[in-house]
Amino acid sequence: MSTGAVFVKSGNAIFATFLGGNTVSELSVSDLFRDLAVFPLLVETAPCLPLTETEGAVRLYESYDLPKDIQQLPVEFIDTPATWNGEYWRRANTRDTLKAWLNQSPENGKTLVVSDQPNSLYQLEVVRQELPTTFSIEMTADKASDEIPVALYLDTMALWLHNLNK
């Protein structure tokens, strides 16, 4: 239940990749599955699976055969865990991750936001709202899969419109 982001700084440019999805943090895994018999089986049969999106991002990054110039750039992984609101785990979102990153006082500069469809407009709006004007923002997003249901497009559009009013 965490959202993560990968930020790579190069000179005055900051390249960011936001990661979304439904995963759980290492701490919450045991809490959520404590009484379920499936948890030991899951750990036993798939011990190498990442428990969080951030852990998955780190493993993916480390597995790439990147050019030496890229390997020498500093990389920072922002892990934004879910929060317990007393009734359920609230999954971190793009805004939460940006705020966590901004709390680390990053240098101003160019920011490339890498997203996907249909999430890019929502994420771009949140980035515009959260980043100071001392950052210039560019967005890139791959096309959506043909298999994405219409309901997901409508949900994402509603989320984008909701965030336009903030």
C-alpha positions in Angstrom: 0.0 0.0 0.0 2.6 2.5 -0.9 3.3 4.7 -3.8 6.9 5.4 -4.8 8.7 7.6 -7.1 12.2 7.5 -8.7 13.9 10.8 -9.0 17.2 11.1 -11.0 19.0 14.5 -10.9 21.2 15.6 -13.7 22.6 19.1 -13.5 19.5 21.3 -13.0 17.2 18.7 -14.4 15.2 16.3 -12.2 13.7 13.3 -13.9 10.8 11.7 -12.0 8.9 8.4 -12.4 5.8 8.0 -10.4 4.8 4.5 -9.6 1.2 3.5 -8.7 -0.7 0.3 -7.9 -1.9 -1.8 -5.1 0.9 -3.2 -3.1 1.6 -3.4 0.6 4.5 -2.3 2.7 6.7 -4.8 4.5 5.2 -3.7 7.8 1.6 -3.9 6.7 2.0 -7.3 5.0 2.3 -9.1 8.3 -0.5 -7.0 9.8 -2.9 -7.6 6.9 -2.2 -11.3 6.5 -1.4 -12.3 10.2 -4.5 -14.5 10.5 -4.5 -15.8 6.9 -3.0 -19.2 6.1 -2.1 -18.0 2.6 0.6 -15.6 3.9 3.3 -18.2 4.8 2.6 -19.9 1.5 3.0 -16.6 -0.4 6.3 -15.9 1.3 7.5 -19.5 0.9 6.6 -19.8 -2.8 7.6 -16.3 -3.9 10.4 -15.1 -1.6 11.9 -12.9 -4.3 8.8 -10.8 -5.1 9.0 -7.2 -3.9 6.7 -6.3 -1.1 6.3 -2.7 -2.1 6.3 -0.6 -5.3 9.4 1.1 -4.1 11.2 -2.2 -3.6 10.1 -3.2 -7.0 11.4 0.0 -8.5 14.8 -0.4 -6.8 15.1 -4.0 -8.1 14.1 -2.9 -11.7 16.5 0.0 -11.6 19.3 -2.3 -10.4 18.6 -4.9 -13.0 18.9 -2.5 -16.0 22.2 -2.4 -17.9 22.3 1.4 -18.0 25.1 3.4 -19.7 27.9 4.4 -17.4 26.9 8.1 -17.5 23.4 7.3 -16.2 24.8 4.9 -13.6 26.9 7.7 -12.1 23.9 10.0 -11.6 22.5 10.0 -8.0 19.2 8.2 -7.7 16.7 8.8 -4.9 13.8 6.5 -4.2 10.9 8.2 -2.3 8.8 5.6 -0.4 5.4 6.9 0.7 3.8 4.2 2.8 0.1 3.9 3.4 -1.4 5.3 6.5 -4.0 3.7 8.8 -7.0 6.0 9.3 -8.6 3.8 12.1 -10.7 1.8 9.7 -8.6 1.0 6.6 -5.2 1.6 5.0 -5.3 4.7 2.9 -3.0 4.2 0.0 -0.6 7.0 -0.7 -1.1 8.9 -4.0 0.8 11.2 -6.3 0.2 14.2 -4.0 1.5 12.4 -0.9 4.7 11.3 -2.8 5.3 14.8 -4.1 4.9 16.3 -0.6 7.3 13.7 0.8 9.9 14.6 -1.9 9.4 18.3 -1.3 10.0 17.8 2.4 13.6 16.8 1.5 14.2 20.3 0.0 15.1 19.4 -3.6 16.9 21.9 -5.8 14.8 23.8 -8.2 15.0 22.9 -11.9 13.3 21.1 -14.7 11.1 18.2 -13.8 10.1 15.5 -16.2 7.1 13.5 -15.0 6.8 10.1 -16.6 3.3 8.6 -16.4 0.9 6.5 -18.3 -2.6 6.8 -19.7 -5.2 7.4 -18.5 -3.4 8.8 -15.4 -1.3 11.6 -16.9 -3.7 14.5 -16.8 -4.5 13.8 -13.1 -0.8 13.5 -12.2 0.2 16.6 -14.2 -2.5 18.6 -12.4 -1.3 17.5 -9.0 2.3 18.2 -9.9 1.4 21.7 -11.1 -0.4 22.3 -7.8 2.3 21.0 -5.5 5.6 22.0 -7.1 6.8 25.6 -6.6 6.9 27.8 -9.6 10.7 27.6 -9.5 10.3 24.1 -11.1 9.5 23.8 -14.8 7.4 20.8 -15.6 7.2 18.5 -18.6 5.1 15.4 -18.9 5.4 12.3 -21.0 3.0 9.4 -21.0 2.8 6.2 -22.9 -0.5 5.3 -24.6 -3.1 3.3 -22.7 -3.4 -0.4 -23.2 -6.3 -1.5 -25.4 -7.4 -3.7 -22.5 -8.1 -0.9 -20.0 -11.8 -0.8 -19.2 -13.9 2.3 -19.8 -14.7 2.4 -16.1 -11.0 3.1 -15.3 -11.0 6.0 -17.8 -14.1 7.5 -16.2 -12.6 7.0 -12.7 -9.4 8.7 -13.7 -11.3 11.6 -15.4 -13.3 12.1 -12.2 -10.1 12.1 -10.1 -8.6 14.7 -12.5 -11.7 16.9 -12.4 -11.8 16.7 -8.6 -8.2 17.8 -8.4 -8.8 20.7 -10.7 -11.0 22.2 -7.9 -8.3 22.1 -5.3 
